[in-house]
């Protein structure tokens, strides 16, 4: 048995790891239940304006009829499976591709919710790792001949895993910090929120121009970003010229 598998089996018998696993299942399920109910009841999913890149996507999704409802049913089913211990693994397997798609979509549209979707994705990966003893049989990796961990996880340790939870806190902090600096500009959730970035900015003109491009002109995100970068470069050149004088 490898050291990694030994650590895994020790973690499965630790009370605090089991508590954290239950917390992840409940938290992830709660993340899908409200959005699933909204879709099943036929309501618009978000208050984002139609001009927003993600808002435009949700508007198009809303117009797909029963496909929109189907997605909502899938989210509610996935949440229910996560909350039932016997079906939690199936719920985790369904949850992962769904939240991965949502996370990539959030980053692609520079949505403000990239932080929470990233944490949900990491939580989903943790749940898959938690059931590694069953998931490993479908993975294309070499496995040891060690006996599988018993289906009934007995508590063999109450020791608090400071190193693991320290890593969790560090990961959360890293996600928050990285998301602050990963994009030099975001469309925000509204025109007002977007234009707040103009105040006190060295590149106020280009920033406000980006917001106008998104919300007033309704142009695609890529086009607005290209225009923003060009305008920002002109402003930078102007500032350099003024400093040199």
Phi and psi restraints in degrees (value plus and minus 20) as a CYANA .aco file:
   2 UNK   PHI     -92.1   -52.1
   2 UNK   PSI     142.3   182.3
   3 UNK   PHI     -83.0   -43.0
   3 UNK   PSI     -54.6   -14.6
   4 UNK   PHI     -84.8   -44.8
   4 UNK   PSI     -62.1   -22.1
   5 UNK   PHI     -87.8   -47.8
   5 UNK   PSI     -55.7   -15.7
   6 UNK   PHI     -83.7   -43.7
   6 UNK   PSI     -62.9   -22.9
   7 UNK   PHI     -81.8   -41.8
   7 UNK   PSI     -60.2   -20.2
   8 UNK   PHI     -81.2   -41.2
   8 UNK   PSI     -67.8   -27.8
   9 UNK   PHI     -86.0   -46.0
   9 UNK   PSI     -55.5   -15.5
  10 UNK   PHI     -85.0   -45.0
  10 UNK   PSI     -60.3   -20.3
  11 UNK   PHI     -85.5   -45.5
  11 UNK   PSI     -56.8   -16.8
  12 UNK   PHI     -83.1   -43.1
  12 UNK   PSI     -45.7    -5.7
  13 UNK   PHI    -118.4   -78.4
  13 UNK   PSI     -11.1    28.9
  14 UNK   PHI    -116.4   -76.4
  14 UNK   PSI     109.5   149.5
  15 UNK   PHI     -79.6   -39.6
  15 UNK   PSI     -58.7   -18.7
  16 UNK   PHI     -91.7   -51.7
  16 UNK   PSI     -55.2   -15.2
  17 UNK   PHI     -85.3   -45.3
  17 UNK   PSI     -58.2   -18.2
  18 UNK   PHI     -87.8   -47.8
  18 UNK   PSI     -59.3   -19.3
  19 UNK   PHI     -81.0   -41.0
  19 UNK   PSI     -64.8   -24.8
  20 UNK   PHI     -84.1   -44.1
  20 UNK   PSI     -56.9   -16.9
  21 UNK   PHI     -83.9   -43.9
  21 UNK   PSI     -64.7   -24.7
  22 UNK   PHI     -81.9   -41.9
  22 UNK   PSI     -62.0   -22.0
  23 UNK   PHI     -78.9   -38.9
  23 UNK   PSI     -65.1   -25.1
  24 UNK   PHI     -81.9   -41.9
  24 UNK   PSI     -62.7   -22.7
  25 UNK   PHI     -81.9   -41.9
  25 UNK   PSI     -64.9   -24.9
  26 UNK   PHI     -87.8   -47.8
  26 UNK   PSI     -64.7   -24.7
  27 UNK   PHI     -82.9   -42.9
  27 UNK   PSI     -64.0   -24.0
  28 UNK   PHI     -87.9   -47.9
  28 UNK   PSI     -58.5   -18.5
  29 UNK   PHI     -83.1   -43.1
  29 UNK   PSI     -63.5   -23.5
  30 UNK   PHI     -83.8   -43.8
  30 UNK   PSI     -45.9    -5.9
  31 UNK   PHI     -90.6   -50.6
  31 UNK   PSI     -45.9    -5.9
  32 UNK   PHI    -116.8   -76.8
  32 UNK   PSI     -47.0    -7.0
  33 UNK   PHI     -81.8   -41.8
  33 UNK   PSI     -71.2   -31.2
  34 UNK   PHI     -80.7   -40.7
  34 UNK   PSI     -65.4   -25.4
  35 UNK   PHI     -86.8   -46.8
  35 UNK   PSI     -53.8   -13.8
  36 UNK   PHI     -87.3   -47.3
  36 UNK   PSI     -62.5   -22.5
  37 UNK   PHI     -82.8   -42.8
  37 UNK   PSI     -62.4   -22.4
  38 UNK   PHI     -78.4   -38.4
  38 UNK   PSI     -63.8   -23.8
  39 UNK   PHI     -89.2   -49.2
  39 UNK   PSI     -61.7   -21.7
  40 UNK   PHI     -85.3   -45.3
  40 UNK   PSI     -56.5   -16.5
  41 UNK   PHI    -101.2   -61.2
  41 UNK   PSI     -22.8    17.2
  42 UNK   PHI      59.1    99.1
  42 UNK   PSI       4.4    44.4
  43 UNK   PHI    -117.4   -77.4
  43 UNK   PSI     138.2   178.2
  44 UNK   PHI     -87.4   -47.4
  44 UNK   PSI     115.7   155.7
  45 UNK   PHI     -91.4   -51.4
  45 UNK   PSI     -56.2   -16.2
  46 UNK   PHI    -155.1  -115.1
  46 UNK   PSI     138.3   178.3
  47 UNK   PHI    -110.8   -70.8
  47 UNK   PSI     -14.9    25.1
  48 UNK   PHI     -81.1   -41.1
  48 UNK   PSI     116.7   156.7
  49 UNK   PHI     -84.1   -44.1
  49 UNK   PSI     135.4   175.4
  50 UNK   PHI     -81.9   -41.9
  50 UNK   PSI     -47.2    -7.2
  51 UNK   PHI     -92.7   -52.7
  51 UNK   PSI     -41.8    -1.8
  52 UNK   PHI     -86.8   -46.8
  52 UNK   PSI     119.9   159.9
  53 UNK   PHI     -72.5   -32.5
  53 UNK   PSI     -65.5   -25.5
  54 UNK   PHI     -94.9   -54.9
  54 UNK   PSI     -55.1   -15.1
  55 UNK   PHI     -82.5   -42.5
  55 UNK   PSI     -58.5   -18.5
  56 UNK   PHI     -83.2   -43.2
  56 UNK   PSI     -60.0   -20.0
  57 UNK   PHI     -84.2   -44.2
  57 UNK   PSI     -65.8   -25.8
  58 UNK   PHI     -87.1   -47.1
  58 UNK   PSI     -52.6   -12.6
  59 UNK   PHI     -83.3   -43.3
  59 UNK   PSI     -63.4   -23.4
  60 UNK   PHI     -85.0   -45.0
  60 UNK   PSI     -60.4   -20.4
  61 UNK   PHI     -84.7   -44.7
  61 UNK   PSI     -58.2   -18.2
  62 UNK   PHI     -82.8   -42.8
  62 UNK   PSI     -49.0    -9.0
  63 UNK   PHI    -103.4   -63.4
  63 UNK   PSI     -18.2    21.8
  64 UNK   PHI    -105.1   -65.1
  64 UNK   PSI     -15.7    24.3
  65 UNK   PHI      48.8    88.8
  65 UNK   PSI    -145.5  -105.5
  66 UNK   PHI     -89.7   -49.7
  66 UNK   PSI     -35.8     4.2
  67 UNK   PHI     -86.2   -46.2
  67 UNK   PSI     -58.4   -18.4
  68 UNK   PHI     -81.1   -41.1
  68 UNK   PSI     -63.0   -23.0
  69 UNK   PHI     -86.6   -46.6
  69 UNK   PSI     -59.4   -19.4
  70 UNK   PHI     -79.1   -39.1
  70 UNK   PSI     -61.6   -21.6
  71 UNK   PHI     -82.2   -42.2
  71 UNK   PSI     -62.7   -22.7
  72 UNK   PHI     -82.3   -42.3
  72 UNK   PSI     -62.5   -22.5
  73 UNK   PHI     -82.9   -42.9
  73 UNK   PSI     -61.1   -21.1
  74 UNK   PHI     -81.3   -41.3
  74 UNK   PSI     -60.0   -20.0
  75 UNK   PHI     -87.5   -47.5
  75 UNK   PSI     -61.4   -21.4
  76 UNK   PHI     -87.3   -47.3
  76 UNK   PSI     -59.0   -19.0
  77 UNK   PHI     -84.7   -44.7
  77 UNK   PSI     -63.3   -23.3
  78 UNK   PHI     -81.6   -41.6
  78 UNK   PSI     -63.0   -23.0
  79 UNK   PHI     -82.6   -42.6
  79 UNK   PSI     -62.6   -22.6
  80 UNK   PHI     -84.1   -44.1
  80 UNK   PSI     -60.8   -20.8
  81 UNK   PHI     -83.8   -43.8
  81 UNK   PSI     -57.3   -17.3
  82 UNK   PHI     -85.4   -45.4
  82 UNK   PSI     -53.9   -13.9
  83 UNK   PHI     -99.5   -59.5
  83 UNK   PSI     -36.0     4.0
  84 UNK   PHI    -117.7   -77.7
  84 UNK   PSI      96.3   136.3
  85 UNK   PHI     -71.6   -31.6
  85 UNK   PSI     -61.3   -21.3
  86 UNK   PHI     -86.9   -46.9
  86 UNK   PSI     -48.2    -8.2
  87 UNK   PHI    -130.6   -90.6
  87 UNK   PSI      -8.1    31.9
  88 UNK   PHI     -81.2   -41.2
  88 UNK   PSI     -57.2   -17.2
  89 UNK   PHI     -84.6   -44.6
  89 UNK   PSI     -63.3   -23.3
  90 UNK   PHI     -81.2   -41.2
  90 UNK   PSI     -60.0   -20.0
  91 UNK   PHI     -82.6   -42.6
  91 UNK   PSI     -60.8   -20.8
  92 UNK   PHI     -86.0   -46.0
  92 UNK   PSI     -58.4   -18.4
  93 UNK   PHI     -86.0   -46.0
  93 UNK   PSI     -55.8   -15.8
  94 UNK   PHI     -97.0   -57.0
  94 UNK   PSI     -53.6   -13.6
  95 UNK   PHI     -88.5   -48.5
  95 UNK   PSI     -61.2   -21.2
  96 UNK   PHI     -77.3   -37.3
  96 UNK   PSI     -74.8   -34.8
  97 UNK   PHI     -83.7   -43.7
  97 UNK   PSI     -50.3   -10.3
  98 UNK   PHI     -88.6   -48.6
  98 UNK   PSI     -69.1   -29.1
  99 UNK   PHI     -92.4   -52.4
  99 UNK   PSI     -48.8    -8.8
 100 UNK   PHI     -83.0   -43.0
 100 UNK   PSI     -63.5   -23.5
 101 UNK   PHI     -82.6   -42.6
 101 UNK   PSI     -63.4   -23.4
 102 UNK   PHI     -84.8   -44.8
 102 UNK   PSI     -61.0   -21.0
 103 UNK   PHI     -84.9   -44.9
 103 UNK   PSI     -65.8   -25.8
 104 UNK   PHI     -82.9   -42.9
 104 UNK   PSI     -59.6   -19.6
 105 UNK   PHI     -82.0   -42.0
 105 UNK   PSI     -62.4   -22.4
 106 UNK   PHI     -82.4   -42.4
 106 UNK   PSI     -62.4   -22.4
 107 UNK   PHI     -90.7   -50.7
 107 UNK   PSI     -58.5   -18.5
 108 UNK   PHI     -83.8   -43.8
 108 UNK   PSI     -52.5   -12.5
 109 UNK   PHI    -119.5   -79.5
 109 UNK   PSI     -15.9    24.1
 110 UNK   PHI      36.6    76.6
 110 UNK   PSI      19.4    59.4
 111 UNK   PHI     -90.5   -50.5
 111 UNK   PSI     127.2   167.2
 112 UNK   PHI     -86.4   -46.4
 112 UNK   PSI     -38.0     2.0
 113 UNK   PHI    -105.7   -65.7
 113 UNK   PSI      -2.7    37.3
 114 UNK   PHI     -82.3   -42.3
 114 UNK   PSI     -51.8   -11.8
 115 UNK   PHI     -85.1   -45.1
 115 UNK   PSI     -70.6   -30.6
 116 UNK   PHI     -88.7   -48.7
 116 UNK   PSI     -56.7   -16.7
 117 UNK   PHI     -88.4   -48.4
 117 UNK   PSI     -54.1   -14.1
 118 UNK   PHI     -85.1   -45.1
 118 UNK   PSI     -63.0   -23.0
 119 UNK   PHI     -85.8   -45.8
 119 UNK   PSI     -57.0   -17.0
 120 UNK   PHI     -85.7   -45.7
 120 UNK   PSI     -58.6   -18.6
 121 UNK   PHI     -84.1   -44.1
 121 UNK   PSI     -63.8   -23.8
 122 UNK   PHI     -84.8   -44.8
 122 UNK   PSI     -57.8   -17.8
 123 UNK   PHI     -83.9   -43.9
 123 UNK   PSI     -58.1   -18.1
 124 UNK   PHI     -85.1   -45.1
 124 UNK   PSI     -61.7   -21.7
 125 UNK   PHI     -83.4   -43.4
 125 UNK   PSI     -59.6   -19.6
 126 UNK   PHI     -80.0   -40.0
 126 UNK   PSI     -63.3   -23.3
 127 UNK   PHI     -84.4   -44.4
 127 UNK   PSI     -55.6   -15.6
 128 UNK   PHI     -87.1   -47.1
 128 UNK   PSI     -59.0   -19.0
 129 UNK   PHI     -86.1   -46.1
 129 UNK   PSI     -55.3   -15.3
 130 UNK   PHI     -81.2   -41.2
 130 UNK   PSI     -54.2   -14.2
 131 UNK   PHI    -122.0   -82.0
 131 UNK   PSI      11.4    51.4
 132 UNK   PHI     -77.2   -37.2
 132 UNK   PSI     -53.8   -13.8
 133 UNK   PHI     -81.3   -41.3
 133 UNK   PSI     -41.5    -1.5
 134 UNK   PHI    -124.9   -84.9
 134 UNK   PSI     -55.0   -15.0
 135 UNK   PHI     -89.8   -49.8
 135 UNK   PSI     -48.3    -8.3
 136 UNK   PHI     -80.2   -40.2
 136 UNK   PSI     -42.8    -2.8
 137 UNK   PHI     -93.2   -53.2
 137 UNK   PSI     -34.1     5.9
 138 UNK   PHI    -126.6   -86.6
 138 UNK   PSI     -16.9    23.1
 139 UNK   PHI    -114.1   -74.1
 139 UNK   PSI     122.5   162.5
 140 UNK   PHI    -103.0   -63.0
 140 UNK   PSI      26.2    66.2
 141 UNK   PHI    -136.4   -96.4
 141 UNK   PSI     133.6   173.6
 142 UNK   PHI     -91.5   -51.5
 142 UNK   PSI     113.1   153.1
 143 UNK   PHI    -133.6   -93.6
 143 UNK   PSI     131.3   171.3
 144 UNK   PHI     -97.2   -57.2
 144 UNK   PSI     148.2   188.2
 145 UNK   PHI    -111.6   -71.6
 145 UNK   PSI      -6.3    33.7
 146 UNK   PHI     -85.8   -45.8
 146 UNK   PSI     128.6   168.6
 147 UNK   PHI     -84.6   -44.6
 147 UNK   PSI     126.5   166.5
 148 UNK   PHI     -87.7   -47.7
 148 UNK   PSI     131.3   171.3
 149 UNK   PHI     -86.4   -46.4
 149 UNK   PSI     117.8   157.8
 150 UNK   PHI     -79.0   -39.0
 150 UNK   PSI     125.6   165.6
 151 UNK   PHI     -79.8   -39.8
 151 UNK   PSI     -56.4   -16.4
 152 UNK   PHI    -110.1   -70.1
 152 UNK   PSI      91.8   131.8
 153 UNK   PHI    -103.5   -63.5
 153 UNK   PSI      85.8   125.8
 154 UNK   PHI    -104.5   -64.5
 154 UNK   PSI     125.4   165.4
 155 UNK   PHI     -96.8   -56.8
 155 UNK   PSI      96.5   136.5
 156 UNK   PHI    -136.9   -96.9
 156 UNK   PSI     -26.1    13.9
 157 UNK   PHI    -171.0  -131.0
 157 UNK   PSI     117.1   157.1
 158 UNK   PHI    -130.3   -90.3
 158 UNK   PSI     -10.2    29.8
 159 UNK   PHI     -88.2   -48.2
 159 UNK   PSI     110.4   150.4
 160 UNK   PHI     -96.6   -56.6
 160 UNK   PSI     104.3   144.3
 161 UNK   PHI    -101.2   -61.2
 161 UNK   PSI      60.8   100.8
 162 UNK   PHI     -78.8   -38.8
 162 UNK   PSI     -60.4   -20.4
 163 UNK   PHI     -83.8   -43.8
 163 UNK   PSI     -63.4   -23.4
 164 UNK   PHI     -84.2   -44.2
 164 UNK   PSI     -70.4   -30.4
 165 UNK   PHI     -90.6   -50.6
 165 UNK   PSI     -47.1    -7.1
 166 UNK   PHI     -84.5   -44.5
 166 UNK   PSI     -58.9   -18.9
 167 UNK   PHI     -85.3   -45.3
 167 UNK   PSI     -56.3   -16.3
 168 UNK   PHI     -83.2   -43.2
 168 UNK   PSI     -66.7   -26.7
 169 UNK   PHI     -82.9   -42.9
 169 UNK   PSI     -61.8   -21.8
 170 UNK   PHI     -84.2   -44.2
 170 UNK   PSI     -59.4   -19.4
 171 UNK   PHI     -84.4   -44.4
 171 UNK   PSI     -64.6   -24.6
 172 UNK   PHI     -81.2   -41.2
 172 UNK   PSI     -65.0   -25.0
 173 UNK   PHI     -82.5   -42.5
 173 UNK   PSI     -59.4   -19.4
 174 UNK   PHI     -85.0   -45.0
 174 UNK   PSI     -61.6   -21.6
 175 UNK   PHI     -81.2   -41.2
 175 UNK   PSI     -63.3   -23.3
 176 UNK   PHI     -85.5   -45.5
 176 UNK   PSI     -66.9   -26.9
 177 UNK   PHI     -86.8   -46.8
 177 UNK   PSI     -65.5   -25.5
 178 UNK   PHI     -80.4   -40.4
 178 UNK   PSI     -59.0   -19.0
 179 UNK   PHI     -91.3   -51.3
 179 UNK   PSI     -38.4     1.6
 180 UNK   PHI     -93.4   -53.4
 180 UNK   PSI     -54.5   -14.5
 181 UNK   PHI    -129.0   -89.0
 181 UNK   PSI     -27.5    12.5
 182 UNK   PHI     -86.9   -46.9
 182 UNK   PSI     -51.9   -11.9
 183 UNK   PHI    -139.4   -99.4
 183 UNK   PSI     114.7   154.7
 184 UNK   PHI     -98.4   -58.4
 184 UNK   PSI     -36.7     3.3
 185 UNK   PHI    -174.8  -134.8
 185 UNK   PSI     123.9   163.9
 186 UNK   PHI    -150.4  -110.4
 186 UNK   PSI     133.9   173.9
 187 UNK   PHI     -95.5   -55.5
 187 UNK   PSI     -29.5    10.5
 188 UNK   PHI      49.5    89.5
 188 UNK   PSI    -188.2  -148.2
 189 UNK   PHI    -123.7   -83.7
 189 UNK   PSI     -22.8    17.2
 190 UNK   PHI    -182.5  -142.5
 190 UNK   PSI     148.0   188.0
 191 UNK   PHI     -82.0   -42.0
 191 UNK   PSI     -61.0   -21.0
 192 UNK   PHI     -82.9   -42.9
 192 UNK   PSI     -63.8   -23.8
 193 UNK   PHI     -85.9   -45.9
 193 UNK   PSI     -57.2   -17.2
 194 UNK   PHI     -87.3   -47.3
 194 UNK   PSI     -65.1   -25.1
 195 UNK   PHI     -93.7   -53.7
 195 UNK   PSI     -32.7     7.3
 196 UNK   PHI     -81.6   -41.6
 196 UNK   PSI     -46.0    -6.0
 197 UNK   PHI     -92.3   -52.3
 197 UNK   PSI     -32.6     7.4
 198 UNK   PHI     -94.4   -54.4
 198 UNK   PSI     -50.0   -10.0
 199 UNK   PHI     -89.8   -49.8
 199 UNK   PSI     105.1   145.1
 200 UNK   PHI      52.7    92.7
 200 UNK   PSI     -11.3    28.7
 201 UNK   PHI    -108.1   -68.1
 201 UNK   PSI     125.7   165.7
 202 UNK   PHI     -92.1   -52.1
 202 UNK   PSI     -36.1     3.9
 203 UNK   PHI    -144.0  -104.0
 203 UNK   PSI      30.3    70.3
 204 UNK   PHI     -81.0   -41.0
 204 UNK   PSI     -60.9   -20.9
 205 UNK   PHI     -84.2   -44.2
 205 UNK   PSI     -67.4   -27.4
 206 UNK   PHI     -87.8   -47.8
 206 UNK   PSI     -56.4   -16.4
 207 UNK   PHI     -85.9   -45.9
 207 UNK   PSI     -67.3   -27.3
 208 UNK   PHI     -85.3   -45.3
 208 UNK   PSI     -53.6   -13.6
 209 UNK   PHI     -85.2   -45.2
 209 UNK   PSI     -56.5   -16.5
 210 UNK   PHI     -84.5   -44.5
 210 UNK   PSI     -65.1   -25.1
 211 UNK   PHI     -83.3   -43.3
 211 UNK   PSI     -61.1   -21.1
 212 UNK   PHI     -84.2   -44.2
 212 UNK   PSI     -58.6   -18.6
 213 UNK   PHI     -83.5   -43.5
 213 UNK   PSI     -60.2   -20.2
 214 UNK   PHI     -94.8   -54.8
 214 UNK   PSI     -74.2   -34.2
 215 UNK   PHI    -111.2   -71.2
 215 UNK   PSI     -51.8   -11.8
 216 UNK   PHI    -116.0   -76.0
 216 UNK   PSI     -59.7   -19.7
 217 UNK   PHI    -110.1   -70.1
 217 UNK   PSI     -40.7    -0.7
 218 UNK   PHI      45.7    85.7
 218 UNK   PSI      12.4    52.4
 219 UNK   PHI    -106.5   -66.5
 219 UNK   PSI     141.2   181.2
 220 UNK   PHI     -81.8   -41.8
 220 UNK   PSI     134.3   174.3
 221 UNK   PHI     -79.1   -39.1
 221 UNK   PSI     -65.6   -25.6
 222 UNK   PHI     -80.3   -40.3
 222 UNK   PSI     -60.3   -20.3
 223 UNK   PHI     -86.1   -46.1
 223 UNK   PSI     -61.1   -21.1
 224 UNK   PHI     -88.3   -48.3
 224 UNK   PSI     -56.7   -16.7
 225 UNK   PHI     -86.8   -46.8
 225 UNK   PSI     -60.1   -20.1
 226 UNK   PHI     -83.4   -43.4
 226 UNK   PSI     -64.3   -24.3
 227 UNK   PHI     -84.7   -44.7
 227 UNK   PSI     -58.4   -18.4
 228 UNK   PHI     -83.8   -43.8
 228 UNK   PSI     -65.6   -25.6
 229 UNK   PHI     -82.8   -42.8
 229 UNK   PSI     -59.1   -19.1
 230 UNK   PHI     -86.6   -46.6
 230 UNK   PSI     -63.3   -23.3
 231 UNK   PHI     -86.0   -46.0
 231 UNK   PSI     -57.7   -17.7
 232 UNK   PHI     -85.8   -45.8
 232 UNK   PSI     -60.0   -20.0
 233 UNK   PHI     -82.6   -42.6
 233 UNK   PSI     -58.8   -18.8
 234 UNK   PHI     -85.9   -45.9
 234 UNK   PSI     -60.6   -20.6
 235 UNK   PHI     -85.7   -45.7
 235 UNK   PSI     -58.8   -18.8
 236 UNK   PHI     -83.9   -43.9
 236 UNK   PSI     -61.8   -21.8
 237 UNK   PHI     -83.2   -43.2
 237 UNK   PSI     -60.1   -20.1
 238 UNK   PHI     -84.1   -44.1
 238 UNK   PSI     -61.5   -21.5
 239 UNK   PHI     -85.7   -45.7
 239 UNK   PSI     -60.6   -20.6
 240 UNK   PHI     -83.3   -43.3
 240 UNK   PSI     -61.4   -21.4
 241 UNK   PHI     -84.2   -44.2
 241 UNK   PSI     -60.7   -20.7
 242 UNK   PHI     -87.3   -47.3
 242 UNK   PSI     -57.0   -17.0
 243 UNK   PHI     -88.0   -48.0
 243 UNK   PSI     -61.1   -21.1
 244 UNK   PHI     -85.9   -45.9
 244 UNK   PSI     -51.6   -11.6
